Amino acid sequence: MRAGVVAAVALAGGLIVASPAAGVATTGSVVTPVTVTAQTAALARPRNGTILYDRISGGQGRLKIRNGLSQDGVVILVRGRTKAISIYVRARSTATVTDVRDGTYRIYFTTGTHFSRSKGRFTRNAVYQRFNDKLKYRTTATRIPGWSLTLNPVRGGNAGTSSVNPKDFPA
């Protein structure tokens, strides 16, 4: 939410000038204000685990995502032809979605640098892929479904991936 507020203020005012942080000594030195444009604010790197899009919350399913790559990633769950959720996973980090509804999902992911929230894509070095197998969530009285995905290749891993044309990627 905070990044959205910054972007809105930046768009309304053209730019933001930040004052020095509390506790910074300014006696005898010149403090240069930091200028943030609307474009810079829009490209601000989301925090790990940030839900970028959500149309499936309310279930009991869990999805744990490990990104062992050197670039950030976005994982998107698609149910049928509809994008259900997307989550930002920073490089060398793990994030978890805890309220996935029952259903069958195709999993897409993209990695890269300079993520644009407005475009829902990385603007540099972007790679688009999907897992070949779908994930099925079915909650019962004795079982709460959960899956773990790893975006980087793992020795002994059992999940194949395929490249996706950027035009066909559900951003």
Residue pairs with C-beta under 8 A, 6 or more apart in sequence:
3 41
3 44
3 46
3 117
6 16
6 36
6 41
6 44
7 38
7 41
7 42
7 117
9 16
10 16
10 36
10 37
10 38
10 40
10 41
11 38
14 37
14 38
15 35
15 36
15 37
15 38
16 35
16 36
16 41
17 33
17 34
17 35
18 33
18 34
18 36
19 33
20 26
20 31
24 31
42 116
42 117
42 118
43 114
43 115
43 116
43 123
44 117
45 72
45 90
45 115
46 52
46 88
46 115
46 117
47 88
47 90
48 88
48 89
48 90
48 93
48 95
49 87
49 88
49 89
49 95
49 96
50 87
50 88
51 85
51 86
51 87
51 88
51 97
52 74
52 86
52 87
52 88
52 117
52 120
53 76
53 83
53 85
53 86
53 120
54 85
55 82
55 83
55 84
55 85
56 77
56 79
56 84
56 85
56 99
56 100
56 101
56 103
57 85
57 99
57 101
58 99
58 101
59 99
59 100
59 101
59 102
59 137
59 139
60 99
60 100
60 139
60 144
60 145
61 99
61 100
61 101
61 102
61 137
61 139
61 144
61 145
61 146
61 147
62 96
62 97
62 98
62 100
62 144
62 145
62 146
62 147
63 75
63 77
63 96
63 97
63 100
63 135
63 146
63 147
63 148
63 149
64 94
64 95
64 96
64 146
64 147
64 148
64 149
65 73
65 75
65 87
65 89
65 94
65 95
65 96
65 97
65 148
65 149
65 150
65 151
66 89
66 93
66 94
66 148
66 149
66 150
66 151
66 152
67 73
67 89
67 90
67 91
67 92
67 93
67 94
67 95
67 111
67 150
67 151
67 152
68 92
68 150
68 151
68 152
68 154
69 91
69 92
69 111
69 151
69 152
70 91
70 92
71 91
71 111
71 112
71 113
71 122
71 125
72 88
72 89
72 90
72 91
72 111
72 112
72 113
72 115
72 122
73 88
73 89
73 91
73 109
73 110
73 111
73 151
74 86
74 87
74 88
74 89
74 109
74 110
74 111
74 115
74 120
74 122
75 86
75 87
75 89
75 107
75 108
75 109
75 149
75 151
76 83
76 85
76 86
76 107
76 108
76 109
76 110
76 170
77 83
77 84
77 85
77 86
77 97
77 100
77 105
77 106
77 107
77 135
78 84
78 105
78 106
78 107
78 108
78 170
79 103
79 104
79 105
79 106
83 170
84 101
84 103
84 105
85 97
85 100
86 120
87 95
87 97
88 95
88 115
89 95
89 151
100 137
100 145
101 137
102 137
102 138
102 139
102 145
103 136
103 137
104 134
104 135
104 136
104 137
105 134
105 135
105 136
105 137
106 130
106 131
106 134
107 130
107 131
107 134
107 135
107 149
108 128
108 129
108 130
108 131
108 164
108 169
108 170
109 129
109 130
109 131
109 151
110 121
110 122
110 126
110 127
110 128
110 129
110 169
111 122
111 125
111 126
111 127
111 151
112 121
112 122
112 123
112 124
112 125
112 126
112 127
113 122
113 123
113 124
113 125
114 122
114 123
114 124
115 121
115 122
115 123
116 122
116 123
119 171
120 171
121 166
121 169
121 171
126 166
127 163
128 163
128 164
128 165
128 166
128 169
129 161
129 162
129 163
129 164
130 161
130 162
130 164
131 149
131 159
131 160
131 161
132 159
132 160
132 161
132 162
133 159
133 160
135 147
136 145
137 145
137 147
138 145
139 145
149 159
150 157
150 159
